[in-house]
Amino acid sequence: MTDTTSAQDQIRETIEINDVVLFMKGTAQMPQCGFSSRVAGVLNYMGVAFKDVNVLATPELRQGIKDFSDWPTIPQLYVKGEFVGGCDIITEMTLSGELDTLFTDNGIAFDQDAANKIREANAE
Amino acid sequence: MPMEAHDIEALIREGFPNAKITITDLAGDGNHWAAEVIDESFRGMNRVQQQRAVYASLKGKMDGANGELHALALTTKAPA
C-alpha cells in the first residue's frame, strides 16, 4: 500500500514536526526548478531554518502533496503546519512584508535586514 | 501539446464569466504563462483561496508532470 495515502501521512508528520517546510523540486542546496529555487533562495537569504522535501523523490510524494493541499503546483511552503502558498504567493508576500509578519507571528527567526534588502532590490 | 493564450483565458472565463483576465506569454514557448484575474468573487478571500479557485477552473490542465500547462504565474485580486 504505497499509494498517496502513506505519502499523505508522511507529509502530515513532516509539517507537524518542522516549523517551516518547503516541498520543492530538488533540494535547498540543489533546486531543480526555477520556481522552487526562487522560494528556497528567499528562505536561505532571509536566514530562515526550514526542512526541504524533494517531491521528485517518489511519484506518490509528488502527487500526494498536491492532493494534500488541493494545490496543483510545486513548490509549496508550510509554516506551523499551515499551507502558505506557492511561488507566486510567497513572492508577493515577501515584497509586501506579509511574510515577515507571518514569521514574526509564528516565532520563526529570520534576518530582518535581508528581508528589507529584498524589498529595496525589487522596488520599482 | 503547449497551450495558447485564448485556451487559458477561455478556461478561466468559464469559471469567472465577468472577470478581467490578462494572459501574458512569459517565454514564447506556449508553456510559461502569467495570468492576472480580477474578479468581484475574490473580495474577502485570501490569496490561497483565490488562486485555488482559478486552478480549479483550469480543470487539471496543470496537473502532473505532463500537465499541458507547465508554468502559470498567477496574480489574483478583487476590483479596486
N, CA and C atoms of all chains as a GROMACS GRO file, in nm:
protein
  612
    1MET      N    1   0.087  -0.118   0.000
    1MET     CA    2   0.000   0.000   0.000
    1MET      C    3   0.091   0.124   0.000
    2THR      N    4   0.150   0.147  -0.119
    2THR     CA    5   0.238   0.266  -0.123
    2THR      C    6   0.170   0.372  -0.208
    3ASP      N    7   0.034   0.378  -0.199
    3ASP     CA    8  -0.030   0.484  -0.280
    3ASP      C    9  -0.016   0.617  -0.205
    4THR      N   10  -0.092   0.719  -0.248
    4THR     CA   11  -0.060   0.852  -0.192
    4THR      C   12  -0.105   0.862  -0.046
    5THR      N   13  -0.181   0.761   0.006
    5THR     CA   14  -0.222   0.774   0.148
    5THR      C   15  -0.100   0.775   0.238
    6SER      N   16  -0.007   0.681   0.216
    6SER     CA   17   0.109   0.679   0.307
    6SER      C   18   0.193   0.804   0.283
    7ALA      N   19   0.191   0.856   0.160
    7ALA     CA   20   0.264   0.981   0.133
    7ALA      C   21   0.199   1.093   0.214
    8GLN      N   22   0.066   1.090   0.222
    8GLN     CA   23  -0.005   1.196   0.296
    8GLN      C   24   0.030   1.189   0.445
    9ASP      N   25   0.044   1.065   0.496
    9ASP     CA   26   0.082   1.054   0.639
    9ASP      C   27   0.221   1.113   0.659
   10GLN      N   28   0.310   1.082   0.564
   10GLN     CA   29   0.448   1.133   0.574
   10GLN      C   30   0.447   1.287   0.569
   11ILE      N   31   0.363   1.341   0.482
   11ILE     CA   32   0.353   1.487   0.467
   11ILE      C   33   0.302   1.547   0.597
   12ARG      N   34   0.192   1.488   0.649
   12ARG     CA   35   0.131   1.541   0.772
   12ARG      C   36   0.234   1.540   0.885
   13GLU      N   37   0.306   1.430   0.896
   13GLU     CA   38   0.405   1.419   1.004
   13GLU      C   39   0.515   1.524   0.986
   14THR      N   40   0.562   1.540   0.862
   14THR     CA   41   0.671   1.635   0.836
   14THR      C   42   0.631   1.777   0.875
   15ILE      N   43   0.509   1.818   0.840
   15ILE     CA   44   0.471   1.957   0.868
   15ILE      C   45   0.434   1.977   1.015
   16GLU      N   46   0.411   1.864   1.085
   16GLU     CA   47   0.383   1.879   1.229
   16GLU      C   48   0.514   1.893   1.307
   17ILE      N   49   0.616   1.819   1.261
   17ILE     CA   50   0.744   1.817   1.335
   17ILE      C   51   0.825   1.944   1.307
   18ASN      N   52   0.820   1.991   1.181
   18ASN     CA   53   0.904   2.105   1.144
   18ASN      C   54   0.823   2.234   1.134
   19ASP      N   55   0.875   2.345   1.189
   19ASP     CA   56   0.802   2.472   1.185
   19ASP      C   57   0.782   2.520   1.042
   20VAL      N   58   0.893   2.512   0.962
   20VAL     CA   59   0.886   2.562   0.824
   20VAL      C   60   0.926   2.447   0.732
   21VAL      N   61   0.839   2.414   0.637
   21VAL     CA   62   0.869   2.304   0.543
   21VAL      C   63   0.846   2.354   0.401
   22LEU      N   64   0.944   2.326   0.314
   22LEU     CA   65   0.926   2.362   0.173
   22LEU      C   66   0.928   2.234   0.089
   23PHE      N   67   0.812   2.200   0.035
   23PHE     CA   68   0.806   2.088  -0.059
   23PHE      C   69   0.847   2.145  -0.194
   24MET      N   70   0.954   2.090  -0.249
   24MET     CA   71   1.012   2.153  -0.370
   24MET      C   72   1.066   2.047  -0.464
   25LYS      N   73   1.103   2.093  -0.584
   25LYS     CA   74   1.171   2.003  -0.679
   25LYS      C   75   1.320   2.022  -0.658
   26GLY      N   76   1.386   1.916  -0.613
   26GLY     CA   77   1.529   1.924  -0.580
   26GLY      C   78   1.543   1.952  -0.432
   27THR      N   79   1.660   2.005  -0.394
   27THR     CA   80   1.683   2.034  -0.251
   27THR      C   81   1.723   2.181  -0.237
   28ALA      N   82   1.728   2.228  -0.111
   28ALA     CA   83   1.761   2.370  -0.089
   28ALA      C   84   1.896   2.405  -0.153
   29GLN      N   85   1.991   2.310  -0.142
   29GLN     CA   86   2.124   2.339  -0.200
   29GLN      C   87   2.122   2.315  -0.350
   30MET      N   88   2.035   2.222  -0.396
   30MET     CA   89   2.037   2.186  -0.540
   30MET      C   90   1.892   2.189  -0.594
   31PRO      N   91   1.832   2.310  -0.603
   31PRO     CA   92   1.696   2.314  -0.658
   31PRO      C   93   1.696   2.273  -0.805
   32GLN      N   94   1.589   2.208  -0.848
   32GLN     CA   95   1.585   2.161  -0.988
   32GLN      C   96   1.471   2.225  -1.065
   33CYS      N   97   1.425   2.342  -1.017
   33CYS     CA   98   1.318   2.410  -1.091
   33CYS      C   99   1.326   2.556  -1.049
   34GLY      N  100   1.302   2.646  -1.145
   34GLY     CA  101   1.316   2.789  -1.120
   34GLY      C  102   1.229   2.838  -1.005
   35PHE      N  103   1.104   2.788  -1.004
   35PHE     CA  104   1.011   2.836  -0.901
   35PHE      C  105   1.055   2.787  -0.764
   36SER      N  106   1.095   2.659  -0.755
   36SER     CA  107   1.142   2.606  -0.626
   36SER      C  108   1.268   2.679  -0.583
   37SER      N  109   1.352   2.706  -0.682
   37SER     CA  110   1.479   2.771  -0.650
   37SER      C  111   1.454   2.911  -0.595
   38ARG      N  112   1.353   2.980  -0.650
   38ARG     CA  113   1.326   3.117  -0.604
   38ARG      C  114   1.282   3.116  -0.458
   39VAL      N  115   1.188   3.028  -0.423
   39VAL     CA  116   1.137   3.028  -0.285
   39VAL      C  117   1.248   2.982  -0.189
   40ALA      N  118   1.320   2.876  -0.227
   40ALA     CA  119   1.431   2.829  -0.141
   40ALA      C  120   1.533   2.941  -0.125
   41GLY      N  121   1.556   3.015  -0.235
   41GLY     CA  122   1.653   3.125  -0.231
   41GLY      C  123   1.612   3.234  -0.134
   42VAL      N  124   1.482   3.268  -0.135
   42VAL     CA  125   1.431   3.373  -0.044
   42VAL      C  126   1.450   3.327   0.101
   43LEU      N  127   1.413   3.201   0.128
   43LEU     CA  128   1.424   3.150   0.265
   43LEU      C  129   1.570   3.145   0.308
   44ASN      N  130   1.658   3.101   0.218
   44ASN     CA  131   1.801   3.097   0.252
   44ASN      C  132   1.853   3.237   0.279
   45TYR      N  133   1.817   3.330   0.190
   45TYR     CA  134   1.867   3.468   0.201
   45TYR      C  135   1.819   3.533   0.330
   46MET      N  136   1.693   3.498   0.368
   46MET     CA  137   1.637   3.557   0.490
   46MET      C  138   1.680   3.479   0.615
   47GLY      N  139   1.767   3.378   0.595
   47GLY     CA  140   1.822   3.305   0.709
   47GLY      C  141   1.717   3.226   0.785
   48VAL      N  142   1.613   3.180   0.714
   48VAL     CA  143   1.506   3.102   0.778
   48VAL      C  144   1.545   2.955   0.777
   49ALA      N  145   1.540   2.892   0.893
   49ALA     CA  146   1.569   2.748   0.900
   49ALA      C  147   1.446   2.675   0.849
   50PHE      N  148   1.464   2.589   0.750
   50PHE     CA  149   1.348   2.515   0.701
   50PHE      C  150   1.387   2.375   0.658
   51LYS      N  151   1.285   2.289   0.657
   51LYS     CA  152   1.306   2.149   0.613
   51LYS      C  153   1.270   2.146   0.464
   52ASP      N  154   1.364   2.106   0.381
   52ASP     CA  155   1.330   2.093   0.238
   52ASP      C  156   1.295   1.947   0.208
   53VAL      N  157   1.187   1.928   0.134
   53VAL     CA  158   1.143   1.793   0.096
   53VAL      C  159   1.140   1.787  -0.056
   54ASN      N  160   1.222   1.696  -0.112
   54ASN     CA  161   1.230   1.684  -0.257
   54ASN      C  162   1.116   1.597  -0.308
   55VAL      N  163   1.015   1.660  -0.369
   55VAL     CA  164   0.898   1.583  -0.413
   55VAL      C  165   0.929   1.494  -0.533
   56LEU      N  166   1.045   1.515  -0.594
   56LEU     CA  167   1.082   1.430  -0.709
   56LEU      C  168   1.128   1.292  -0.662
   57ALA      N  169   1.143   1.279  -0.526
   57ALA     CA  170   1.193   1.151  -0.473
   57ALA      C  171   1.102   1.036  -0.513
   58THR      N  172   0.970   1.055  -0.498
   58THR     CA  173   0.878   0.947  -0.539
   58THR      C  174   0.753   1.007  -0.606
   59PRO      N  175   0.697   0.937  -0.707
   59PRO     CA  176   0.576   0.988  -0.772
   59PRO      C  177   0.461   1.003  -0.672
   60GLU      N  178   0.459   0.911  -0.570
   60GLU     CA  179   0.349   0.918  -0.470
   60GLU      C  180   0.358   1.050  -0.394
   61LEU      N  181   0.483   1.091  -0.360
   61LEU     CA  182   0.500   1.216  -0.285
   61LEU      C  183   0.463   1.335  -0.374
   62ARG      N  184   0.506   1.328  -0.501
   62ARG     CA  185   0.481   1.439  -0.593
   62ARG      C  186   0.330   1.460  -0.613
   63GLN      N  187   0.256   1.352  -0.621
   63GLN     CA  188   0.109   1.366  -0.637
   63GLN      C  189   0.044   1.385  -0.500
   64GLY      N  190   0.099   1.316  -0.399
   64GLY     CA  191   0.040   1.322  -0.264
   64GLY      C  192   0.035   1.464  -0.210
   65ILE      N  193   0.140   1.542  -0.234
   65ILE     CA  194   0.143   1.679  -0.180
   65ILE      C  195   0.036   1.765  -0.247
   66LYS      N  196   0.012   1.738  -0.375
   66LYS     CA  197  -0.089   1.818  -0.448
   66LYS      C  198  -0.229   1.782  -0.399
   67ASP      N  199  -0.248   1.653  -0.368
   67ASP     CA  200  -0.379   1.612  -0.315
   67ASP      C  201  -0.397   1.668  -0.174
   68PHE      N  202  -0.288   1.662  -0.097
   68PHE     CA  203  -0.294   1.703   0.044
   68PHE      C  204  -0.342   1.848   0.056
   69SER      N  205  -0.285   1.935  -0.029
   69SER     CA  206  -0.314   2.078  -0.014
   69SER      C  207  -0.418   2.125  -0.116
   70ASP      N  208  -0.460   2.034  -0.205
   70ASP     CA  209  -0.552   2.074  -0.314
   70ASP      C  210  -0.491   2.192  -0.390
   71TRP      N  211  -0.361   2.174  -0.424
   71TRP     CA  212  -0.287   2.282  -0.493
   71TRP      C  213  -0.200   2.214  -0.598
   72PRO      N  214  -0.215   2.252  -0.727
   72PRO     CA  215  -0.156   2.171  -0.833
   72PRO      C  216  -0.008   2.195  -0.862
   73THR      N  217   0.054   2.292  -0.793
   73THR     CA  218   0.193   2.320  -0.834
   73THR      C  219   0.290   2.302  -0.719
   74ILE      N  220   0.416   2.295  -0.758
   74ILE     CA  221   0.528   2.287  -0.663
   74ILE      C  222   0.614   2.407  -0.690
   75PRO      N  223   0.674   2.480  -0.597
   75PRO     CA  224   0.689   2.443  -0.456
   75PRO      C  225   0.566   2.478  -0.373
   76GLN      N  226   0.564   2.423  -0.252
   76GLN     CA  227   0.459   2.456  -0.156
   76GLN      C  228   0.524   2.483  -0.020
   77LEU      N  229   0.491   2.599   0.039
   77LEU     CA  230   0.552   2.635   0.167
   77LEU      C  231   0.450   2.616   0.279
   78TYR      N  232   0.494   2.554   0.387
   78TYR     CA  233   0.411   2.533   0.506
   78TYR      C  234   0.479   2.597   0.626
   79VAL      N  235   0.403   2.672   0.705
   79VAL     CA  236   0.456   2.729   0.830
   79VAL      C  237   0.364   2.684   0.943
   80LYS      N  238   0.423   2.618   1.041
   80LYS     CA  239   0.348   2.565   1.156
   80LYS      C  240   0.228   2.482   1.108
   81GLY      N  241   0.254   2.395   1.011
   81GLY     CA  242   0.152   2.303   0.965
   81GLY      C  243   0.049   2.364   0.871
   82GLU      N  244   0.061   2.496   0.844
   82GLU     CA  245  -0.039   2.561   0.757
   82GLU      C  246   0.019   2.586   0.618
   83PHE      N  247  -0.060   2.556   0.514
   83PHE     CA  248  -0.016   2.583   0.377
   83PHE      C  249  -0.020   2.734   0.354
   84VAL      N  250   0.096   2.791   0.316
   84VAL     CA  251   0.104   2.936   0.297
   84VAL      C  252   0.085   2.972   0.151
   85GLY      N  253   0.149   2.897   0.062
   85GLY     CA  254   0.130   2.928  -0.081
   85GLY      C  255   0.242   2.871  -0.166
   86GLY      N  256   0.230   2.900  -0.297
   86GLY     CA  257   0.332   2.859  -0.392
   86GLY      C  258   0.423   2.975  -0.423
   87CYS      N  259   0.495   2.964  -0.533
   87CYS     CA  260   0.599   3.064  -0.565
   87CYS      C  261   0.540   3.204  -0.579
   88ASP      N  262   0.428   3.216  -0.649
   88ASP     CA  263   0.370   3.350  -0.672
   88ASP      C  264   0.332   3.415  -0.540
   89ILE      N  265   0.262   3.338  -0.455
   89ILE     CA  266   0.214   3.397  -0.330
   89ILE      C  267   0.332   3.433  -0.240
   90ILE      N  268   0.433   3.345  -0.234
   90ILE     CA  269   0.547   3.375  -0.146
   90ILE      C  270   0.621   3.499  -0.197
   91THR      N  271   0.631   3.509  -0.330
   91THR     CA  272   0.698   3.627  -0.386
   91THR      C  273   0.621   3.754  -0.347
   92GLU      N  274   0.488   3.750  -0.366
   92GLU     CA  275   0.406   3.867  -0.332
   92GLU      C  276   0.418   3.900  -0.183
   93MET      N  277   0.413   3.795  -0.099
   93MET     CA  278   0.418   3.817   0.046
   93MET      C  279   0.555   3.869   0.089
   94THR      N  280   0.661   3.824   0.018
   94THR     CA  281   0.795   3.874   0.053
   94THR      C  282   0.802   4.024   0.024
   95LEU      N  283   0.752   4.061  -0.094
   95LEU     CA  284   0.761   4.202  -0.135
   95LEU      C  285   0.668   4.291  -0.053
   96SER      N  286   0.556   4.235  -0.006
   96SER     CA  287   0.460   4.320   0.068
   96SER      C  288   0.495   4.324   0.216
   97GLY      N  289   0.583   4.233   0.261
   97GLY     CA  290   0.618   4.231   0.403
   97GLY      C  291   0.530   4.135   0.483
   98GLU      N  292   0.430   4.076   0.416
   98GLU     CA  293   0.340   3.983   0.488
   98GLU      C  294   0.416   3.860   0.538
   99LEU      N  295   0.523   3.823   0.464
   99LEU     CA  296   0.599   3.704   0.505
   99LEU      C  297   0.672   3.733   0.637
  100ASP      N  298   0.726   3.856   0.648
  100ASP     CA  299   0.792   3.895   0.773
  100ASP      C  300   0.691   3.879   0.888
  101THR      N  301   0.570   3.932   0.866
  101THR     CA  302   0.467   3.929   0.971
  101THR      C  303   0.433   3.785   1.007
  102LEU      N  304   0.418   3.703   0.903
  102LEU     CA  305   0.382   3.562   0.926
  102LEU      C  306   0.488   3.495   1.012
  103PHE      N  307   0.614   3.518   0.979
  103PHE     CA  308   0.723   3.457   1.056
  103PHE      C  309   0.723   3.512   1.199
  104THR      N  310   0.711   3.645   1.211
  104THR     CA  311   0.713   3.705   1.344
  104THR      C  312   0.599   3.649   1.429
  105ASP      N  313   0.480   3.645   1.371
  105ASP     CA  314   0.362   3.597   1.446
  105ASP      C  315   0.379   3.452   1.491
  106ASN      N  316   0.459   3.375   1.414
  106ASN     CA  317   0.475   3.233   1.446
  106ASN      C  318   0.608   3.203   1.516
  107GLY      N  319   0.677   3.313   1.556
  107GLY     CA  320   0.802   3.295   1.632
  107GLY      C  321   0.911   3.228   1.550
  108ILE      N  322   0.914   3.258   1.420
  108ILE     CA  323   1.015   3.199   1.331
  108ILE      C  324   1.125   3.303   1.310
  109ALA      N  325   1.248   3.265   1.344
  109ALA     CA  326   1.359   3.362   1.332
  109ALA      C  327   1.392   3.387   1.186
  110PHE      N  328   1.419   3.515   1.154
  110PHE     CA  329   1.466   3.548   1.018
  110PHE      C  330   1.543   3.677   1.025
  111ASP      N  331   1.616   3.709   0.920
  111ASP     CA  332   1.703   3.827   0.918
  111ASP      C  333   1.624   3.943   0.859
  112GLN      N  334   1.587   4.037   0.948
  112GLN     CA  335   1.501   4.150   0.905
  112GLN      C  336   1.572   4.235   0.798
  113ASP      N  337   1.704   4.255   0.816
  113ASP     CA  338   1.778   4.336   0.718
  113ASP      C  339   1.771   4.272   0.580
  114ALA      N  340   1.788   4.139   0.579
  114ALA     CA  341   1.786   4.068   0.450
  114ALA      C  342   1.649   4.088   0.383
  115ALA      N  343   1.544   4.077   0.465
  115ALA     CA  344   1.408   4.093   0.409
  115ALA      C  345   1.393   4.233   0.350
  116ASN      N  346   1.444   4.333   0.423
  116ASN     CA  347   1.433   4.471   0.373
  116ASN      C  348   1.513   4.487   0.244
  117LYS      N  349   1.630   4.421   0.238
  117LYS     CA  350   1.714   4.432   0.116
  117LYS      C  351   1.639   4.375  -0.005
  118ILE      N  352   1.566   4.265   0.017
  118ILE     CA  353   1.491   4.206  -0.096
  118ILE      C  354   1.391   4.308  -0.148
  119ARG      N  355   1.323   4.374  -0.054
  119ARG     CA  356   1.222   4.471  -0.098
  119ARG      C  357   1.288   4.589  -0.169
  120GLU      N  358   1.400   4.637  -0.112
  120GLU     CA  359   1.467   4.751  -0.176
  120GLU      C  360   1.510   4.713  -0.319
  121ALA      N  361   1.564   4.592  -0.331
  121ALA     CA  362   1.615   4.549  -0.462
  121ALA      C  363   1.501   4.539  -0.564
  122ASN      N  364   1.379   4.510  -0.513
  122ASN     CA  365   1.266   4.491  -0.606
  122ASN      C  366   1.176   4.612  -0.616
  123ALA      N  367   1.214   4.721  -0.547
  123ALA     CA  368   1.126   4.839  -0.551
  123ALA      C  369   1.129   4.895  -0.692
  124GLU      N  370   1.007   4.917  -0.748
  124GLU     CA  371   1.006   4.972  -0.885
  124GLU      C  372   1.065   5.113  -0.882
  125MET      N  373   0.152   1.900  -2.565
  125MET     CA  374   0.099   2.000  -2.659
  125MET      C  375   0.081   2.131  -2.578
  126PRO      N  376   0.170   2.230  -2.598
  126PRO     CA  377   0.158   2.354  -2.520
  126PRO      C  378   0.021   2.420  -2.543
  127MET      N  379  -0.014   2.514  -2.458
  127MET     CA  380  -0.145   2.578  -2.470
  127MET      C  381  -0.131   2.716  -2.534
  128GLU      N  382  -0.247   2.767  -2.582
  128GLU     CA  383  -0.248   2.903  -2.638
  128GLU      C  384  -0.313   2.998  -2.536
  129ALA      N  385  -0.284   3.126  -2.551
  129ALA     CA  386  -0.339   3.226  -2.457
  129ALA      C  387  -0.491   3.216  -2.451
  130HIS      N  388  -0.553   3.207  -2.570
  130HIS     CA  389  -0.701   3.209  -2.568
  130HIS      C  390  -0.758   3.082  -2.503
  131ASP      N  391  -0.680   2.969  -2.512
  131ASP     CA  392  -0.729   2.846  -2.444
  131ASP      C  393  -0.735   2.871  -2.293
  132ILE      N  394  -0.626   2.932  -2.242
  132ILE     CA  395  -0.619   2.954  -2.097
  132ILE      C  396  -0.729   3.052  -2.055
  133GLU      N  397  -0.742   3.159  -2.134
  133GLU     CA  398  -0.843   3.260  -2.098
  133GLU      C  399  -0.982   3.199  -2.101
  134ALA      N  400  -1.008   3.115  -2.204
  134ALA     CA  401  -1.142   3.054  -2.216
  134ALA      C  402  -1.173   2.968  -2.094
  135LEU      N  403  -1.072   2.891  -2.049
  135LEU     CA  404  -1.093   2.804  -1.932
  135LEU      C  405  -1.124   2.888  -1.809
  136ILE      N  406  -1.043   2.993  -1.788
  136ILE     CA  407  -1.065   3.078  -1.669
  136ILE      C  408  -1.198   3.150  -1.682
  137ARG      N  409  -1.231   3.191  -1.807
  137ARG     CA  410  -1.356   3.265  -1.830
  137ARG      C  411  -1.477   3.180  -1.790
  138GLU      N  412  -1.466   3.048  -1.813
  138GLU     CA  413  -1.576   2.959  -1.775
  138GLU      C  414  -1.604   2.969  -1.625
  139GLY      N  415  -1.494   2.978  -1.550
  139GLY     CA  416  -1.512   2.982  -1.405
  139GLY      C  417  -1.544   3.123  -1.355
  140PHE      N  418  -1.500   3.223  -1.434
  140PHE     CA  419  -1.516   3.362  -1.390
  140PHE      C  420  -1.570   3.445  -1.506
  141PRO      N  421  -1.701   3.430  -1.536
  141PRO     CA  422  -1.757   3.490  -1.657
  141PRO      C  423  -1.736   3.641  -1.670
  142ASN      N  424  -1.739   3.718  -1.557
  142ASN     CA  425  -1.722   3.863  -1.576
  142ASN      C  426  -1.591   3.916  -1.519
  143ALA      N  427  -1.491   3.825  -1.512
  143ALA     CA  428  -1.362   3.871  -1.460
  143ALA      C  429  -1.284   3.945  -1.568
  144LYS      N  430  -1.188   4.029  -1.522
  144LYS     CA  431  -1.095   4.092  -1.616
  144LYS      C  432  -0.973   3.999  -1.618
  145ILE      N  433  -0.946   3.939  -1.733
  145ILE     CA  434  -0.840   3.837  -1.742
  145ILE      C  435  -0.732   3.886  -1.837
  146THR      N  436  -0.606   3.885  -1.790
  146THR     CA  437  -0.494   3.924  -1.877
  146THR      C  438  -0.394   3.809  -1.880
  147ILE      N  439  -0.369   3.756  -1.999
  147ILE     CA  440  -0.275   3.643  -2.014
  147ILE      C  441  -0.147   3.697  -2.080
  148THR      N  442  -0.033   3.667  -2.020
  148THR     CA  443   0.093   3.714  -2.079
  148THR      C  444   0.184   3.594  -2.105
  149ASP      N  445   0.243   3.591  -2.222
  149ASP     CA  446   0.334   3.481  -2.258
  149ASP      C  447   0.472   3.517  -2.204
  150LEU      N  448   0.521   3.440  -2.107
  150LEU     CA  449   0.647   3.476  -2.041
  150LEU      C  450   0.769   3.434  -2.122
  151ALA      N  451   0.754   3.322  -2.196
  151ALA     CA  452   0.877   3.270  -2.257
  151ALA      C  453   0.862   3.242  -2.406
  152GLY      N  454   0.742   3.266  -2.461
  152GLY     CA  455   0.726   3.244  -2.604
  152GLY      C  456   0.726   3.098  -2.644
  153ASP      N  457   0.713   3.007  -2.544
  153ASP     CA  458   0.717   2.864  -2.581
  153ASP      C  459   0.582   2.796  -2.554
  154GLY      N  460   0.479   2.877  -2.526
  154GLY     CA  461   0.347   2.818  -2.503
  154GLY      C  462   0.342   2.738  -2.374
  155ASN      N  463   0.445   2.751  -2.290
  155ASN     CA  464   0.448   2.671  -2.168
  155ASN      C  465   0.463   2.754  -2.041
  156HIS      N  466   0.506   2.880  -2.057
  156HIS     CA  467   0.530   2.965  -1.939
  156HIS      C  468   0.443   3.088  -1.951
  157TRP      N  469   0.334   3.089  -1.877
  157TRP     CA  470   0.236   3.197  -1.889
  157TRP      C  471   0.221   3.270  -1.757
  158ALA      N  472   0.173   3.394  -1.767
  158ALA     CA  473   0.130   3.468  -1.647
  158ALA      C  474  -0.016   3.504  -1.671
  159ALA      N  475  -0.095   3.495  -1.566
  159ALA     CA  476  -0.237   3.531  -1.580
  159ALA      C  477  -0.275   3.620  -1.464
  160GLU      N  478  -0.340   3.731  -1.497
  160GLU     CA  479  -0.394   3.816  -1.392
  160GLU      C  480  -0.546   3.807  -1.401
  161VAL      N  481  -0.608   3.776  -1.288
  161VAL     CA  482  -0.754   3.761  -1.287
  161VAL      C  483  -0.810   3.856  -1.181
  162ILE      N  484  -0.892   3.950  -1.226
  162ILE     CA  485  -0.954   4.046  -1.133
  162ILE      C  486  -1.104   4.019  -1.134
  163ASP      N  487  -1.154   3.978  -1.018
  163ASP     CA  488  -1.296   3.940  -1.016
  163ASP      C  489  -1.359   3.972  -0.880
  164GLU      N  490  -1.483   4.013  -0.885
  164GLU     CA  491  -1.555   4.051  -0.763
  164GLU      C  492  -1.562   3.935  -0.664
  165SER      N  493  -1.567   3.812  -0.718
  165SER     CA  494  -1.584   3.695  -0.628
  165SER      C  495  -1.464   3.678  -0.535
  166PHE      N  496  -1.352   3.744  -0.566
  166PHE     CA  497  -1.233   3.729  -0.481
  166PHE      C  498  -1.241   3.813  -0.355
  167ARG      N  499  -1.332   3.910  -0.356
  167ARG     CA  500  -1.338   4.001  -0.240
  167ARG      C  501  -1.358   3.921  -0.113
  168GLY      N  502  -1.269   3.946  -0.013
  168GLY     CA  503  -1.283   3.877   0.115
  168GLY      C  504  -1.209   3.744   0.118
  169MET      N  505  -1.163   3.695   0.003
  169MET     CA  506  -1.088   3.569   0.001
  169MET      C  507  -0.939   3.598   0.020
  170ASN      N  508  -0.865   3.507   0.087
  170ASN     CA  509  -0.719   3.529   0.089
  170ASN      C  510  -0.661   3.475  -0.041
  171ARG      N  511  -0.531   3.500  -0.062
  171ARG     CA  512  -0.470   3.465  -0.192
  171ARG      C  513  -0.482   3.316  -0.220
  172VAL      N  514  -0.459   3.233  -0.120
  172VAL     CA  515  -0.463   3.088  -0.146
  172VAL      C  516  -0.602   3.049  -0.196
  173GLN      N  517  -0.706   3.103  -0.132
  173GLN     CA  518  -0.842   3.069  -0.175
  173GLN      C  519  -0.869   3.121  -0.316
  174GLN      N  520  -0.823   3.241  -0.344
  174GLN     CA  521  -0.845   3.299  -0.477
  174GLN      C  522  -0.777   3.212  -0.583
  175GLN      N  523  -0.651   3.179  -0.556
  175GLN     CA  524  -0.576   3.106  -0.660
  175GLN      C  525  -0.626   2.963  -0.672
  176ARG      N  526  -0.669   2.904  -0.559
  176ARG     CA  527  -0.725   2.769  -0.567
  176ARG      C  528  -0.846   2.768  -0.660
  177ALA      N  529  -0.926   2.874  -0.652
  177ALA     CA  530  -1.045   2.880  -0.737
  177ALA      C  531  -1.004   2.888  -0.884
  178VAL      N  532  -0.900   2.965  -0.912
  178VAL     CA  533  -0.856   2.976  -1.052
  178VAL      C  534  -0.798   2.842  -1.099
  179TYR      N  535  -0.720   2.777  -1.014
  179TYR     CA  536  -0.663   2.646  -1.053
  179TYR      C  537  -0.775   2.546  -1.080
  180ALA      N  538  -0.883   2.557  -0.999
  180ALA     CA  539  -0.995   2.464  -1.020
  180ALA      C  540  -1.054   2.485  -1.159
  181SER      N  541  -1.058   2.614  -1.202
  181SER     CA  542  -1.120   2.640  -1.333
  181SER      C  543  -1.032   2.585  -1.445
  182LEU      N  544  -0.905   2.559  -1.413
  182LEU     CA  545  -0.815   2.508  -1.518
  182LEU      C  546  -0.829   2.357  -1.534
  183LYS      N  547  -0.918   2.301  -1.450
  183LYS     CA  548  -0.959   2.159  -1.466
  183LYS      C  549  -0.839   2.066  -1.493
  184GLY      N  550  -0.744   2.066  -1.408
  184GLY     CA  551  -0.638   1.966  -1.418
  184GLY      C  552  -0.541   1.988  -1.533
  185LYS      N  553  -0.552   2.100  -1.602
  185LYS     CA  554  -0.456   2.123  -1.712
  185LYS      C  555  -0.314   2.136  -1.658
  186MET      N  556  -0.303   2.166  -1.530
  186MET     CA  557  -0.168   2.188  -1.474
  186MET      C  558  -0.118   2.066  -1.400
  187ASP      N  559  -0.201   1.964  -1.396
  187ASP     CA  560  -0.163   1.854  -1.307
  187ASP      C  561  -0.060   1.761  -1.369
  188GLY      N  562   0.023   1.709  -1.282
  188GLY     CA  563   0.110   1.601  -1.327
  188GLY      C  564   0.226   1.652  -1.410
  189ALA      N  565   0.322   1.562  -1.430
  189ALA     CA  566   0.445   1.601  -1.499
  189ALA      C  567   0.413   1.642  -1.642
  190ASN      N  568   0.309   1.578  -1.700
  190ASN     CA  569   0.284   1.614  -1.840
  190ASN      C  570   0.162   1.706  -1.852
  191GLY      N  571   0.133   1.776  -1.741
  191GLY     CA  572   0.023   1.875  -1.749
  191GLY      C  573   0.054   1.968  -1.866
  192GLU      N  574  -0.047   1.999  -1.945
  192GLU     CA  575  -0.020   2.082  -2.064
  192GLU      C  576   0.032   2.219  -2.024
  193LEU      N  577  -0.010   2.261  -1.904
  193LEU     CA  578   0.027   2.397  -1.863
  193LEU      C  579   0.137   2.383  -1.758
  194HIS      N  580   0.262   2.400  -1.801
  194HIS     CA  581   0.371   2.373  -1.707
  194HIS      C  582   0.383   2.483  -1.602
  195ALA      N  583   0.375   2.606  -1.651
  195ALA     CA  584   0.402   2.714  -1.556
  195ALA      C  585   0.302   2.826  -1.578
  196LEU      N  586   0.230   2.861  -1.471
  196LEU     CA  587   0.135   2.971  -1.481
  196LEU      C  588   0.155   3.060  -1.359
  197ALA      N  589   0.211   3.179  -1.382
  197ALA     CA  590   0.229   3.274  -1.270
  197ALA      C  591   0.095   3.344  -1.252
  198LEU      N  592   0.038   3.327  -1.134
  198LEU     CA  593  -0.097   3.379  -1.112
  198LEU      C  594  -0.095   3.503  -1.025
  199THR      N  595  -0.173   3.603  -1.064
  199THR     CA  596  -0.198   3.718  -0.976
  199THR      C  597  -0.349   3.733  -0.971
  200THR      N  598  -0.403   3.736  -0.852
  200THR     CA  599  -0.550   3.747  -0.841
  200THR      C  600  -0.584   3.859  -0.744
  201LYS      N  601  -0.691   3.932  -0.775
  201LYS     CA  602  -0.740   4.031  -0.678
  201LYS      C  603  -0.883   4.068  -0.709
  202ALA      N  604  -0.948   4.130  -0.610
  202ALA     CA  605  -1.082   4.184  -0.632
  202ALA      C  606  -1.064   4.322  -0.696
  203PRO      N  607  -1.163   4.369  -0.771
  203PRO     CA  608  -1.151   4.502  -0.832
  203PRO      C  609  -1.127   4.608  -0.723
  204ALA      N  610  -1.048   4.709  -0.756
  204ALA     CA  611  -1.014   4.809  -0.652
  204ALA      C  612  -1.140   4.881  -0.603
   0.00000   0.00000   0.00000
